């Protein structure tokens, strides 16, 4: 069971002009198994892509890639930027790449033809439940993955993002049950209601979700990522220990 640190964990460092190249070494020092790079955090993407890959290989770290873009555009057409994102991922030597589904409900083409040209045999492609009505519902995700499976694109998978179910006011347990068979990766964060707004917690054990119960409905042979901002390395280490202690009980 691999534990990944999404670079949102280091939000303070990013705000203080750190780049994701240096975060690779920090992730390794903290004892995680890998880093999930966020595309929106690049400061000089051409410089950072190759450097992240080289440094991660030296540290023997897994690299995953979080891209804040959608597979299907508003008119239902396939996003022409997908190929570029995969090329970026190749430079980093990534294992997984993550998108939002987007408007698959408006797609009218041949799904295997539309996505089959991507290097899905080299990089695992996943969709995540985001915080929108378009891509953040069980129905939207399951419909897409059901159709992908029927089209023979069986390698496509799903990232179960626990905290985002709070923002869409969804049932996280039922969502886990409904999407378990497609789940290839799990993002862990908790959600708090603060002054009538949902916010992300800085502690897995603080929030509306019993994360330990919820992951019992999901596959255990997948990677997990901590994906919430923390103040310092001491707090990150505490959360890593919390995760490994609790998950080790299953």
Buried (B, 14 or more C-beta within 10 A) or exposed (E): EBBBBBBBBBBEBBEEEBBBBEBBBBBBEBEBBBBBBBBEBBEEEEEBBEBBBBBBEEBEBBBBBBBEBBBBBEEBBBBEEBEEBBEBBBBBBBBBBBBBBBBBEEBEEEBBEBBEEBEBEEBBBBBBBBBBEBBBBBEBBBBBBEBBBEBEBEBBBBBBBBBBBBBBEBEBBEBBBBBEEBBBBBBBBBBBEEEEEBBBBBBBEEBBBEBBEBBEBBBEEBBBBBBBBBEEBEBBBBBBEBBEEBBEEE
